[in-house]
Amino acid sequence: MGLRRANIALGIFLVAYILSFIDRQILSLMVEPIKQDLGLSDLQVGLLQGLAFAVLYAVVGIPIGMLADRISRRKIIITGVLFWSACTALCGFAGSYAHLFLARMGVGLGEASLSPSAHSWLSDAYPPARLSRAMAIYNLGITIGGGLALLVGGAVVDMVATRGAPVLPGVGPIATWRAAFLLVSLPGLIVASLLLLAREPARHARLAKGAMPLQASLSHLWANRRTFAAIYGNSMLLATMGYGLTAWYPTLLIRTFAMTPGQASLRLGLIYLVLGSLGSLSGGIAAERLSLRGMRDANLRIPMLLSLLCLLPATLAPLMPTPAWLLLFFALLTFLFNGYFGCSLAAIQLTTPPGMRATGAALFLLANSLIGLSLGTAIVPLIDSAFFGGRGQIGPALAIIGFCATSIAAAAAWSGLRSYAGTAQAVARH
């Protein structure tokens, strides 16, 4: 019964995470129409995709994580789902850059409730050796949500281009990108209702004495700094590359090969949906099998190996002269790249004492968001401007990011393999 309840909760969290990534990523397909309607630059759009979302998503995640170590995680998640869905709808009514920026901040604030609470919940619901697989399944929300954002968004954009702008009752005709935001905000009510079915697992006994405060959490990170530097460093670098992929590859295909948004989104969305999901599961299963065989550093060793395997396709994909070759290398990169994150999340949970796991997850997501999300979406136009004359040819910038991020990420993970195994073993003993 316990495992059945855990699986039900995992399935609901997956649906919520899928929705969160649709709401988060759909802007990437509408770069050109938003730029035209609001008079924005590539850098401003990059900040909307990254910094605007990441500011509150990262910072507020810490107090939310601390709260999730103390009160009902289900109530926190339900409140967050309803709030980010409302803010996604507000994006569709934005009349200026400032309004859209604030609405994107609201989306980030709401989504900050989900992962710290879900990570803590799953770490209580599953045995340690099975946690990497559960985290990998949860993180299918990234690839399924990102893929659906591309597919749905592209279909909406192309449909409106042929049939004319949609008409909103009481408002009149509205721009395509506005309609897309309104459309994807609606499923939030359904997801919030599903969360009422989930039953929280019993927390670890140490929580009965009170959750660990933030100062103790930070002290634990510092005492095991080599372990956490390796996990954080590897993940932040790969996240920087990954957010750059989702934010700018649709624009790369549209600008370089004159594809329509629908054509670009269909190709990238299917690759991301299928191969990204298979890669995420494969990484989690590989780490689980190594863990069951007694390899204590499996959840860091797999990200190290995947970083090395990603180096070649990450560098070559954006430089390919034809869309077929670009998509081939992108498909390989998508499969390999998406295997790391479930392992990284499991690594954080297994090296963190039970009384601070939601807080630990929030601190980890803070680093990934402030560095990975903010930098990954903005650094592409910055590199283009600094080294390639700001001509909007973003392929070389993506190649530079891919080479640097994967090579340094592999070195970061390698540096912490031994210390990670020791930290995980010490936490398990206590």
DOSE-441625 format. One line per field, with one value per residue (C-alpha): x, y, z. Coordinates in nm, 4 decimals, always signed. Example, Ala and Ser with C-alpha at 12.3 -4.5 7.8 and 13.67 -1.06 7.14 Angstrom:
2
c1: c(+1.2300, +1.3670)
c2: c(-0.4500, -0.1060)
c3: c(+0.7800, +0.7140)
This chain:
430
c1: c(+0.0000, +0.2850, +0.4486, +0.1118, +0.0475, +0.3987, +0.3433, +0.0098, +0.1723, +0.4623, +0.2198, +0.0361, +0.3625, +0.4693, +0.1511, +0.2061, +0.5684, +0.4682, +0.2252, +0.4876, +0.7309, +0.4663, +0.3862, +0.7573, +0.8864, +0.6100, +0.7561, +1.0609, +0.8524, +0.7016, +1.0193, +0.9599, +0.5931, +0.6549, +0.9564, +0.7501, +0.4440, +0.6342, +0.9434, +1.1979, +1.5579, +1.6986, +1.8555, +1.5251, +1.3533, +1.6366, +1.5827, +1.2098, +1.2815, +1.5454, +1.5966, +1.2319, +1.1263, +1.4323, +1.4458, +1.1518, +1.1627, +1.5087, +1.4978, +1.1482, +1.2183, +1.4275, +1.1583, +0.9058, +1.1413, +1.1836, +0.8047, +0.7671, +0.9928, +0.7336, +0.3770, +0.1638, +0.3494, +0.0260, -0.1287, +0.1865, +0.1858, -0.1859, -0.1519, +0.1485, -0.0213, -0.3200, -0.0987, +0.1383, -0.1544, -0.3139, +0.0146, +0.0538, -0.2856, -0.1693, +0.1238, -0.1354, -0.2702, +0.0685, +0.0761, +0.4438, +0.7806, +0.7498, +0.4065, +0.5265, +0.8380, +0.6277, +0.3876, +0.6822, +0.8121, +0.4735, +0.4964, +0.8348, +0.6974, +0.4180, +0.6383, +0.8842, +0.6351, +0.6464, +0.9902, +1.1219, +0.7972, +0.7828, +1.1490, +1.0983, +0.7760, +0.9394, +1.2459, +1.0099, +0.8017, +1.0733, +1.3698, +1.7127, +1.8160, +1.4926, +1.5025, +1.7043, +1.4443, +1.1582, +1.3388, +1.4026, +1.0310, +0.9411, +1.1855, +1.0110, +0.8058, +1.0961, +1.1103, +0.7381, +0.6445, +0.9126, +0.8179, +0.4479, +0.5182, +0.6893, +0.4253, +0.1220, +0.2752, +0.3866, +0.0475, -0.1281, +0.1061, +0.0687, -0.3074, -0.3588, -0.1314, -0.3703, -0.7063, -0.6562, -0.6296, -0.8537, -1.1379, -1.1720, -1.5287, -1.5521, -1.2026, -1.1997, -0.9167, -0.5934, -0.2397, -0.1315, +0.1173, -0.1428, -0.3847, -0.1140, -0.0526, -0.4247, -0.4667, -0.1905, -0.3049, -0.6336, -0.5179, -0.3979, -0.7428, -0.7388, -0.3915, -0.4821, -0.7845, -0.5680, -0.3362, -0.6238, -0.5977, -0.2369, -0.1687, +0.1480, +0.3893, +0.5058, +0.8057, +1.1300, +1.1213, +1.3804, +1.1264, +0.9226, +1.1841, +1.1505, +1.2973, +1.6563, +1.6933, +1.8557, +2.1784, +2.2171, +2.1435, +2.4140, +2.6538, +2.5957, +2.6709, +2.9927, +3.1068, +3.0653, +3.1639, +3.3652, +3.0674, +2.8196, +3.0588, +3.0802, +2.7023, +2.6214, +2.9006, +2.8137, +2.4432, +2.4709, +2.6955, +2.4727, +2.1657, +2.3214, +2.3610, +2.0198, +1.8234, +2.0083, +1.8962, +1.5277, +1.5281, +1.7152, +1.7053, +1.3556, +1.4807, +1.7965, +1.5911, +1.3518, +1.6272, +1.8868, +1.6677, +1.3571, +1.1284, +0.7890, +0.7342, +0.5151, +0.7826, +1.0561, +0.8411, +0.7218, +1.0763, +1.2268, +0.9181, +0.9072, +1.2799, +1.2530, +0.9374, +1.0584, +1.4377, +1.4542, +1.2136, +1.3990, +1.7260, +1.5885, +1.4625, +1.7834, +1.9984, +1.7866, +1.7751, +2.1515, +2.2187, +1.9710, +2.1390, +2.4833, +2.3548, +2.1982, +2.5359, +2.6993, +2.8463, +2.7914, +2.8867, +2.6471, +2.4349, +2.7408, +2.9306, +2.6450, +2.6285, +3.0076, +2.9930, +2.6972, +2.8782, +3.1670, +2.9347, +2.7503, +3.0621, +3.0752, +2.7048, +2.6651, +2.9488, +2.8608, +2.4793, +2.4301, +2.7004, +2.5530, +2.4895, +2.1594, +1.8540, +1.8771, +2.2298, +2.1481, +1.8465, +2.0446, +2.3094, +2.0420, +1.8582, +2.1731, +2.2444, +1.8863, +1.8992, +2.2344, +2.1844, +1.8534, +1.9875, +2.1753, +1.9166, +1.7274, +2.0621, +2.1634, +1.8364, +1.8735, +2.2337, +2.1187, +1.8524, +2.0841, +2.3576, +2.1157, +1.9801, +1.6047, +1.5166, +1.6367, +1.5609, +1.3053, +1.5361, +1.8277, +1.6275, +1.5363, +1.9001, +1.9988, +1.7253, +1.8284, +2.1768, +2.0491, +1.8005, +2.0103, +2.3068, +2.1635, +1.8338, +1.9334, +2.2705, +2.1668, +1.8962, +2.0846, +2.4380, +2.3500, +2.2679, +2.5511, +2.8101, +2.6604, +2.6916, +3.0431, +3.2093, +2.9920, +2.8740, +2.5243, +2.3924, +2.1468, +2.3334, +2.3218, +2.4636, +2.8291, +2.7292, +2.5419, +2.8460, +3.0784, +2.8429, +2.8050, +3.1800, +3.2657, +2.9715, +3.0072, +3.3851, +3.3949, +3.0862, +3.2605, +3.5660, +3.3466, +3.1716, +3.4995, +3.6469, +3.3809, +3.3292, +3.5144, +3.3771, +3.0206, +3.0324, +3.1527, +2.8866, +2.6045, +2.7229, +2.7463, +2.3920, +2.2559, +2.4140, +2.2371)
c2: c(+0.0000, +0.2376, +0.1940, +0.2310, +0.5614, +0.6758, +0.5937, +0.7790, +1.0880, +1.0585, +1.0471, +1.3593, +1.5446, +1.4517, +1.6043, +1.9204, +1.9438, +1.8980, +2.1882, +2.4022, +2.3542, +2.4256, +2.7529, +2.8275, +2.7384, +2.8386, +3.1888, +3.0476, +2.9774, +3.3251, +3.5321, +3.7043, +3.8100, +3.9307, +4.1306, +4.2920, +4.3711, +4.5100, +4.6430, +4.4269, +4.3198, +3.9652, +4.0435, +4.1657, +3.8462, +3.6430, +3.8166, +3.7424, +3.3746, +3.3562, +3.6296, +3.7394, +3.3836, +3.2881, +3.5790, +3.4749, +3.1078, +3.0805, +3.3147, +3.2343, +2.8634, +2.8696, +2.9931, +2.7710, +2.4760, +2.5563, +2.5786, +2.2420, +2.0876, +2.1955, +2.2007, +2.0211, +1.9910, +1.9216, +2.2557, +2.4394, +2.2759, +2.3342, +2.7036, +2.7353, +2.5658, +2.8005, +3.1070, +3.0327, +2.9469, +3.2848, +3.4624, +3.2719, +3.4098, +3.7587, +3.7212, +3.7145, +4.0544, +4.2268, +4.5627, +4.6425, +4.4859, +4.5776, +4.4148, +4.0955, +4.0907, +4.1164, +3.8452, +3.6141, +3.6824, +3.5709, +3.2465, +3.1837, +3.2589, +3.0052, +2.7341, +2.7712, +2.5774, +2.2556, +2.0963, +2.1481, +2.0062, +1.7215, +1.6259, +1.6080, +1.4082, +1.1542, +1.1092, +1.0062, +0.7815, +0.5752, +0.3725, +0.5299, +0.2868, +0.3573, +0.7340, +0.8087, +0.6297, +0.8176, +1.1471, +1.0588, +0.9914, +1.3179, +1.5004, +1.3688, +1.6815, +1.8809, +1.6930, +1.6216, +1.9743, +2.1348, +1.9206, +1.9913, +2.3629, +2.3560, +2.1398, +2.3242, +2.6670, +2.6009, +2.4660, +2.7705, +3.0152, +2.8487, +2.8063, +3.1732, +3.2676, +3.0895, +3.1527, +3.4961, +3.6172, +3.4556, +3.6617, +3.6832, +3.7565, +4.1082, +4.1917, +4.1249, +3.9944, +3.9226, +3.8445, +3.4842, +3.4862, +3.6244, +3.3455, +3.0866, +3.2136, +3.2109, +2.8596, +2.6977, +2.8620, +2.6697, +2.3176, +2.4508, +2.3978, +2.0310, +1.9735, +2.1390, +1.9058, +1.5986, +1.6975, +1.6541, +1.2783, +1.2514, +1.1355, +1.2542, +0.9886, +0.9897, +1.2123, +1.0812, +1.0448, +1.3210, +1.5732, +1.5208, +1.7307, +2.0125, +2.0780, +2.1931, +2.5710, +2.7357, +2.8004, +2.4287, +2.3500, +2.5884, +2.4471, +2.0999, +2.2244, +2.3888, +2.0869, +1.8749, +2.1475, +1.9267, +1.6962, +1.9753, +2.1804, +1.8835, +1.8299, +2.1997, +2.2758, +1.9942, +2.0697, +2.4490, +2.4216, +2.1668, +2.3724, +2.6797, +2.4864, +2.3213, +2.6411, +2.7924, +2.5005, +2.5309, +2.9100, +2.9602, +2.6496, +2.7333, +3.0799, +2.9267, +2.7096, +2.9917, +3.2415, +3.0144, +2.7852, +3.0040, +2.7571, +2.8633, +2.8431, +2.5374, +2.3574, +2.4325, +2.3398, +2.0125, +1.8895, +2.0106, +1.9233, +1.5607, +1.5169, +1.6695, +1.4788, +1.1339, +1.1289, +1.3689, +1.1531, +0.8328, +0.9949, +1.1080, +0.7587, +0.5964, +0.8130, +0.7349, +0.3619, +0.3474, +0.5187, +0.2888, -0.0244, +0.0949, +0.1851, -0.1580, -0.3103, -0.1137, +0.1830, +0.4633, +0.7449, +0.6380, +0.9530, +1.1686, +0.9309, +0.9121, +1.2948, +1.2983, +1.0415, +1.2108, +1.5453, +1.3926, +1.2252, +1.5540, +1.7518, +1.6644, +1.6987, +2.0135, +2.1807, +2.0642, +2.0740, +2.4528, +2.4813, +2.2311, +2.3661, +2.1838, +2.1368, +1.7579, +1.7437, +1.9985, +1.7995, +1.4730, +1.6091, +1.7846, +1.4535, +1.2808, +1.5700, +1.5711, +1.2008, +1.2218, +1.5540, +1.4792, +1.1831, +1.3897, +1.5897, +1.3083, +1.1737, +1.5173, +1.5587, +1.2139, +1.2996, +1.6116, +1.4183, +1.1301, +1.3601, +1.5756, +1.4889, +1.4188, +1.7288, +1.9652, +1.7888, +2.0375, +2.3218, +2.1421, +2.1006, +2.4706, +2.5753, +2.3515, +2.4929, +2.8443, +2.7864, +2.6165, +2.8932, +3.1984, +3.0631, +2.8121, +2.9710, +3.3374, +3.2922, +3.0250, +3.2349, +3.5671, +3.4552, +3.3555, +3.7098, +3.8475, +3.6235, +3.7031, +4.0737, +4.0541, +3.8231, +3.8085, +4.1637, +4.1162, +3.9960, +3.7513, +3.4467, +3.2588, +2.9223, +3.0015, +3.1318, +2.8095, +2.6068, +2.7955, +2.7448, +2.3739, +2.3075, +2.5017, +2.3841, +2.0111, +1.9918, +2.1889, +2.0039, +1.6685, +1.7928, +1.9273, +1.5920, +1.3972, +1.6150, +1.5061, +1.1343, +1.0139, +1.2765, +1.2210, +0.8506, +0.9333, +1.1982, +0.9742, +0.6908, +0.9180, +1.0514, +0.6980, +0.5873, +0.8641)
c3: c(+0.0000, +0.0839, -0.2561, -0.4318, -0.2549, -0.3413, -0.7078, -0.7149, -0.5646, -0.8090, -1.1020, -0.9805, -0.9218, -1.2734, -1.4181, -1.2104, -1.3219, -1.6863, -1.6533, -1.4829, -1.7692, -2.0313, -1.8556, -1.8117, -2.1591, -2.3993, -2.4260, -2.6113, -2.9215, -2.9342, -2.9297, -3.2632, -3.2182, -2.8614, -2.9804, -3.2530, -3.0402, -2.7422, -2.9249, -2.7409, -2.8069, -2.7940, -2.4571, -2.3120, -2.4297, -2.2792, -1.9465, -1.9656, -2.0205, -1.7495, -1.4929, -1.4642, -1.3841, -1.1813, -0.9341, -0.7163, -0.8196, -0.6708, -0.3727, -0.2445, -0.2841, +0.0341, +0.2761, +0.0989, +0.1421, +0.5108, +0.5409, +0.3661, +0.6304, +0.8888, +0.7487, +0.4915, +0.1622, -0.0238, +0.0772, -0.0290, -0.3739, -0.4382, -0.3509, -0.5804, -0.8777, -0.8616, -0.8254, -1.1150, -1.3426, -1.2691, -1.3414, -1.6688, -1.7731, -1.6754, -1.9172, -2.1941, -2.0892, -2.0512, -2.2283, -2.1767, -2.1039, -1.7356, -1.7072, -1.8756, -1.6559, -1.3394, -1.4564, -1.5303, -1.1804, -1.0489, -1.2466, -1.0855, -0.7392, -0.7788, -0.9283, -0.6400, -0.4267, -0.6269, -0.6416, -0.2850, -0.1457, -0.3988, -0.3450, +0.0312, -0.0142, -0.2500, -0.0285, +0.2539, +0.0274, -0.1475, -0.0160, -0.0900, -0.3639, -0.5555, -0.5194, -0.8347, -1.0494, -0.8780, -0.9300, -1.2950, -1.3452, -1.1729, -1.3975, -1.7066, -1.6420, -1.7871, -2.1167, -2.1543, -2.0484, -2.2617, -2.5604, -2.5228, -2.4859, -2.8246, -2.9913, -2.8529, -2.8936, -3.2495, -3.3473, -3.2022, -3.3750, -3.7158, -3.6780, -3.6063, -3.8953, -4.1330, -3.9631, -3.8128, -3.4554, -3.1927, -3.0472, -2.6701, -2.5487, -2.4169, -2.5406, -2.9149, -3.1346, -2.9460, -3.0603, -3.1068, -2.8227, -2.5836, -2.6738, -2.6104, -2.2559, -2.1772, -2.3161, -2.1137, -1.7894, -1.7818, -1.6750, -1.3391, -1.1861, -1.2897, -1.1491, -0.8179, -0.7924, -0.8575, -0.5740, -0.3297, -0.3985, -0.2802, +0.0755, +0.2439, +0.3725, +0.7319, +0.7811, +0.9212, +1.2994, +1.3467, +1.2249, +1.5402, +1.7223, +1.4733, +1.1333, +1.1087, +1.0723, +0.7729, +0.9631, +1.0360, +0.6710, +0.5546, +0.8144, +0.6738, +0.3230, +0.4397, +0.6402, +0.3256, +0.0800, -0.1524, -0.2026, -0.2618, -0.4749, -0.7116, -0.7267, -0.7548, -1.0013, -1.2388, -1.2296, -1.2650, -1.5700, -1.7408, -1.6485, -1.8112, -2.1346, -2.1053, -2.0528, -2.3464, -2.5626, -2.4789, -2.4992, -2.8280, -3.0484, -3.1818, -3.2774, -3.4286, -3.6649, -3.7516, -3.8301, -3.9892, -4.1975, -4.2464, -4.0715, -3.9444, -3.5675, -3.6244, -3.8273, -3.5761, -3.2766, -3.4296, -3.4849, -3.1595, -2.9559, -3.0715, -3.0091, -2.6650, -2.5783, -2.6866, -2.6631, -2.3700, -2.1708, -2.2607, -2.1608, -1.8266, -1.7453, -1.8660, -1.6411, -1.3362, -1.4080, -1.4668, -1.1342, -0.9573, -1.0929, -0.9966, -0.6488, -0.6018, -0.6917, -0.4108, -0.6045, -0.3544, -0.5934, -0.8714, -0.8548, -0.9233, -1.1525, -1.4055, -1.4467, -1.4929, -1.7730, -1.9394, -1.9341, -2.1279, -2.3780, -2.4387, -2.5284, -2.8994, -2.9919, -2.7786, -2.9694, -3.3196, -3.3285, -3.3563, -3.6260, -3.8702, -4.2244, -4.2791, -4.0560, -4.0892, -3.9455, -3.6773, -3.5630, -3.5686, -3.3328, -3.1259, -3.0863, -2.9581, -2.7225, -2.5937, -2.5068, -2.3282, -2.1544, -1.9848, -1.7893, -1.5338, -1.3406, -1.1687, -1.0472, -0.9180, -0.7284, -0.5730, -0.4820, -0.2947, -0.1034, -0.0116, +0.1195, +0.3199, +0.6686, +0.6718, +0.8717, +0.5997, +0.2730, +0.1420, +0.2434, +0.0784, -0.2407, -0.2350, -0.1915, -0.4816, -0.7040, -0.5992, -0.7380, -1.0529, -1.1244, -1.0457, -1.2410, -1.4874, -1.5826, -1.5603, -1.7289, -1.9793, -2.1425, -2.1385, -2.2219, -2.5800, -2.6993, -2.4837, -2.6543, -2.9935, -2.9195, -2.7737, -3.0294, -3.3408, -3.3888, -3.2495, -3.5852, -3.4283, -3.5598, -3.2328, -3.3458, -3.2633, -2.9209, -2.8448, -2.9567, -2.7221, -2.4301, -2.5105, -2.5218, -2.2069, -1.9957, -2.0631, -2.0222, -1.6959, -1.5625, -1.6099, -1.4180, -1.1368, -1.0878, -1.1013, -0.8259, -0.5761, -0.6373, -0.3278, -0.0908, -0.2186, -0.1297, +0.2210, +0.2808, +0.1593, +0.3818, +0.6873, +0.6328, +0.5897, +0.9200, +1.1090)
